[in-house]
Amino acid sequence: MCSRRIPPVASHRILYAGDDIDLPKHLRDGLGGLGCFVVRSPVLIARMFIESDIEYSLLLFDKTAAGAELKGYAGTLAHREHAPVVIVKKSEGSGRLLDAIRRRLGTIRVP
């Protein structure tokens, strides 16, 4: 008999399309208790993920022209038009970003 531990199923799937290779790890660490799974995609491939039927709790894009274009594109798709979007500002601290993500996921109340 195998006693292999099965990992818990993620409650939230987040798509991050941007250049920061460290951001997904920071998100996993900071949102660990929420059961988040972060998918990182290069900007050039992100359209494929946005077009797919994969359910995302949140779309996360860098504050760049490419990020703005991806946000606009996601809004044109019927299955993404109501998907929460957070734009990442490089100068913004990770604490503020984590708070914004928690608000968008509905896991904390906005005062």
C-alpha positions in Angstrom: 0.0 0.0 0.0 1.3 3.4 -1.0 1.3 6.2 1.6 2.1 8.9 -0.8 0.8 12.3 0.2 -1.5 13.9 -2.4 -1.1 17.7 -2.6 -4.2 19.8 -1.9 -6.1 21.1 -4.9 -5.6 24.8 -5.6 -8.5 27.0 -4.7 -7.4 29.8 -7.0 -5.4 29.8 -10.3 -3.6 33.0 -11.1 -2.2 33.8 -14.6 0.8 36.1 -14.5 2.0 37.4 -17.8 5.1 39.5 -17.4 8.9 39.7 -17.1 9.5 39.2 -13.3 10.7 35.6 -12.9 10.7 35.9 -9.1 7.1 37.2 -8.7 5.4 33.8 -9.0 7.5 32.5 -6.1 6.7 35.6 -4.0 3.0 35.2 -4.7 3.1 31.5 -3.8 4.9 32.3 -0.5 2.6 35.3 0.3 -0.6 33.6 -0.7 0.2 30.1 0.5 -2.6 29.8 2.9 -5.2 30.6 0.2 -4.3 27.6 -2.0 -3.2 29.6 -5.0 -1.5 28.2 -8.0 0.4 30.7 -10.1 0.9 30.1 -13.8 3.7 32.3 -15.3 3.6 33.0 -19.0 5.9 35.1 -21.2 3.9 38.0 -22.6 4.1 36.7 -26.2 2.4 33.4 -25.2 -0.1 34.8 -22.8 -2.8 35.2 -25.4 -3.0 31.5 -25.8 -3.6 31.1 -22.0 -6.2 33.9 -22.0 -8.0 32.3 -25.0 -8.1 28.9 -23.4 -10.9 27.5 -21.3 -8.7 27.2 -18.3 -10.4 28.9 -15.4 -8.4 31.7 -13.7 -9.4 33.4 -10.5 -7.2 36.4 -11.4 -5.2 37.8 -14.4 -2.0 39.6 -13.4 -0.1 41.7 -15.9 2.9 44.0 -15.7 2.2 47.8 -16.0 3.6 48.0 -19.6 2.1 48.6 -23.0 2.0 44.8 -23.5 0.2 44.4 -20.1 -2.4 47.0 -21.1 -2.9 45.3 -24.4 -3.4 41.9 -22.7 -5.9 43.4 -20.3 -7.9 44.9 -23.2 -7.8 41.7 -25.1 -9.0 39.7 -22.1 -12.0 42.1 -21.9 -13.0 41.3 -25.4 -13.5 37.5 -24.7 -16.9 36.5 -23.3 -15.4 34.0 -20.8 -12.8 36.6 -19.5 -14.8 39.9 -19.5 -15.5 39.6 -15.8 -12.2 38.1 -14.8 -10.5 40.3 -12.1 -7.3 41.9 -13.4 -4.4 43.4 -11.3 -1.7 45.4 -13.0 1.7 45.1 -11.4 3.7 48.2 -10.8 7.4 47.4 -10.5 7.9 50.1 -7.8 4.9 48.8 -5.7 5.9 46.8 -2.7 5.0 43.1 -2.5 2.8 43.7 0.6 0.5 46.1 -1.4 0.4 43.7 -4.3 -0.6 40.8 -2.0 -3.3 42.9 -0.4 -4.7 43.9 -3.8 -4.7 40.2 -4.9 -6.5 39.2 -1.7 -9.1 41.9 -2.3 -9.7 40.8 -5.8 -10.0 37.2 -4.8 -12.5 38.2 -2.1 -10.4 36.8 0.7 -10.2 40.0 2.8 -12.6 42.9 3.2 -11.8 46.3 2.0 -12.1 48.8 4.9 
